[in-house]
Structures are given as structure tokens and as C-alpha cells.
Amino acid sequence: MQFKSVVQKFTRGVAFSAMFLLLPMMFLSATDVTLRKFFTTTVPGTMELSSYMLALFILLGLSYTHQCRAHVRVSFLLDLLPPKGKTVIEIILSLLCLAMLLVLVWQGWIIAVEETTVSDMLRIPENPFRMALVIGCFSFALEVVVDIIDHLKTLRGE
């Protein structure tokens, strides 16, 4: 199987796992609001769980957003360049992005492995949520590597 298709399948798997967090987050928030409105009570830890699920959703969805080219781009300066110059700039920017993502994966791994803290109210360990940074940034880095390979092929005229 080709590297690009493996990376894309991995990215979709990570993103779909993040999407499944939206339903429990929605039901938890709706239940909390309903209970607060009609019974003047709340579900303990709703804010904490919602913030963790939202963080997971965002971190695990970054690479899929990049894969679909759904992120915000400001390219008015790049549009002024010839195609070859644009491709060279894209490669340089992708290499910088890859370097930052690899630092995030490296440091995120160190912090996630050493982490021993738990959440305030529900006493949930924070390790898995910190590991989501590692998984999300690793997936994003793989997508950037795919982009670099595509840009190099474009530059060579393939």
C-alpha cells in the first residue's frame, strides 16, 4: 500500500474517533442544562468532562482538517509568485511546520509519560488527554510529510 493512502486512512481513523466524542459531550451538556433549568441541580463534573472532550476533539481533528484543506489560508502573496516559486515556498513552510510538530510530539510525549496529576473534581488522570496531543500532532506531522512529498513531485514535474 502506498504511504499516502496509509497516512490518510490513519488520519481519518483518528478524526473519526474524535467525532464520536461530540455526541456524549452534547448529551452531557444538554442533560446538565435541563437539570439546572428544571430541577436546580447539575451533573457533577460536566464542565470538566466537556472541556476534556472538546480538547480531544480539537487535537485529534487537526490532521483531518489539514488533509481536507479546510483550514484557513492567507495566500495572497503566494498567488503573486510563479508556480515553481510557490512550490518552493510551500516546501519551506511545510518543513517549518513539520519541525514544530515534531517538537510538540517529542515534548508532549515526555510530559504525557511523566504526568501524574488528576482533574480537580472527578479525579480523572490527565495522561490520556496529554497523549492526545502526541497522537494529534503525530498524525498532523504525517500529513505534512505527505504534502512535502507531493510538493517535491510537483517541483520535479511528476
C-alpha positions as CSV (number, residue, x, y, z in Angstrom):
1,M,0.0,0.0,0.0
2,Q,1.2,3.5,-0.8
3,F,2.5,5.7,2.1
4,K,0.0,8.5,1.3
5,S,-3.1,6.2,1.5
6,V,-1.8,4.7,4.8
7,V,-1.4,8.1,6.3
8,Q,-4.8,9.2,5.0
9,K,-6.5,6.2,6.5
10,F,-4.7,6.7,9.8
11,T,-5.8,10.4,9.8
12,R,-9.4,9.5,9.1
13,G,-9.4,6.9,11.9
14,V,-8.0,9.5,14.4
15,A,-10.5,12.1,13.2
16,F,-13.5,9.7,13.4
17,S,-12.6,8.7,16.9
18,A,-12.6,12.4,17.8
19,M,-16.0,12.8,16.1
20,F,-17.6,10.2,18.4
21,L,-16.8,12.5,21.4
22,L,-19.3,15.1,20.2
23,L,-22.4,13.0,21.0
24,P,-21.5,12.3,24.6
25,M,-20.4,15.9,25.0
26,M,-23.7,17.1,23.6
27,F,-25.9,14.8,25.7
28,L,-23.9,15.6,28.8
29,S,-24.3,19.4,28.3
30,A,-28.0,19.1,27.4
31,T,-28.6,17.0,30.4
32,D,-26.8,19.4,32.7
33,V,-28.7,22.4,31.3
34,T,-32.0,20.6,31.6
35,L,-31.4,19.6,35.2
36,R,-30.2,23.1,36.1
37,K,-33.2,24.7,34.5
38,F,-36.0,22.4,35.8
39,F,-34.6,20.8,38.9
40,T,-32.0,23.4,40.1
41,T,-29.2,20.7,40.2
42,T,-26.4,19.9,37.9
43,V,-24.4,16.8,36.8
44,P,-21.1,17.0,38.8
45,G,-18.0,17.4,36.6
46,T,-19.9,18.4,33.5
47,M,-17.6,21.4,32.8
48,E,-14.5,19.3,33.4
49,L,-15.6,16.4,31.1
50,S,-16.8,18.8,28.4
51,S,-13.5,20.7,28.4
52,Y,-11.6,17.4,28.1
53,M,-13.8,16.1,25.3
54,L,-13.5,19.4,23.4
55,A,-9.7,19.4,23.7
56,L,-9.6,15.8,22.4
57,F,-12.0,16.7,19.6
58,I,-9.8,19.6,18.5
59,L,-6.4,17.9,18.9
60,L,-7.5,14.8,17.1
61,G,-9.2,16.6,14.3
62,L,-6.3,18.9,13.2
63,S,-4.7,16.5,10.8
64,Y,-8.0,15.7,9.1
65,T,-8.7,19.4,8.7
66,H,-5.3,19.7,7.0
67,Q,-6.0,16.6,4.8
68,C,-9.2,18.1,3.6
69,R,-7.6,21.6,3.1
70,A,-10.3,23.0,5.3
71,H,-8.0,25.2,7.4
72,V,-7.7,29.0,6.9
73,R,-5.0,30.1,4.5
74,V,-3.8,33.5,3.6
75,S,-2.2,33.1,0.2
76,F,-2.4,36.5,-1.5
77,L,1.4,36.8,-1.6
78,L,1.9,33.2,-2.8
79,D,-0.6,33.9,-5.6
80,L,1.8,36.5,-7.0
81,L,4.6,34.0,-7.4
82,P,5.2,31.7,-10.4
83,P,4.2,28.1,-9.8
84,K,7.7,26.9,-9.2
85,G,8.4,29.7,-6.6
86,K,5.1,28.9,-4.9
87,T,6.0,25.2,-4.7
88,V,9.4,26.1,-3.2
89,I,7.8,28.4,-0.6
90,E,5.2,25.6,0.2
91,I,8.1,23.1,0.8
92,I,9.9,25.5,3.1
93,L,6.8,26.3,5.1
94,S,5.9,22.6,5.3
95,L,9.4,21.8,6.6
96,L,9.0,24.5,9.3
97,C,5.6,23.2,10.2
98,L,7.0,19.6,10.4
99,A,9.8,20.8,12.7
100,M,7.3,22.4,15.1
101,L,5.0,19.4,15.1
102,L,7.9,17.0,15.8
103,V,8.9,19.2,18.8
104,L,5.3,19.1,20.0
105,V,5.3,15.3,19.6
106,W,8.6,14.9,21.4
107,Q,7.9,17.2,24.3
108,G,4.3,16.1,24.5
109,W,5.4,12.5,24.9
110,I,7.8,13.5,27.7
111,I,5.1,15.4,29.5
112,A,2.4,12.8,29.0
113,V,4.6,9.9,30.3
114,E,5.7,11.9,33.3
115,E,2.3,13.3,34.1
116,T,0.8,12.1,37.4
117,T,-1.9,14.8,38.0
118,V,-5.6,14.2,38.1
119,S,-8.5,16.5,37.5
120,D,-9.9,18.6,40.3
121,M,-13.4,17.4,40.6
122,L,-13.7,13.9,39.1
123,R,-10.1,12.8,39.8
124,I,-9.5,11.7,36.2
125,P,-5.9,11.1,35.3
126,E,-4.6,13.7,32.8
127,N,-2.2,11.3,30.9
128,P,-4.6,10.2,28.2
129,F,-5.6,13.8,27.4
130,R,-1.9,14.8,27.2
131,M,-1.3,11.8,25.0
132,A,-4.0,13.1,22.6
133,L,-1.6,16.0,21.8
134,V,1.1,13.4,20.8
135,I,-1.3,11.4,18.6
136,G,-2.9,14.5,17.0
137,C,0.4,16.2,16.3
138,F,2.0,12.9,15.0
139,S,-0.9,12.5,12.7
140,F,-0.6,16.1,11.6
141,A,3.1,15.6,11.0
142,L,2.5,12.6,8.8
143,E,0.0,14.7,6.7
144,V,2.7,17.4,6.4
145,V,5.2,14.8,5.2
146,V,2.7,13.7,2.5
147,D,2.4,17.3,1.5
148,I,6.2,17.7,1.2
149,I,6.4,14.6,-0.9
150,D,3.6,15.9,-3.2
151,H,5.3,19.3,-3.5
152,L,8.7,17.7,-4.3
153,K,6.9,15.6,-7.0
154,T,5.4,18.8,-8.4
155,L,8.7,20.5,-8.4
156,R,10.3,17.6,-10.3
157,G,7.4,17.6,-12.8
158,E,6.0,14.2,-11.9
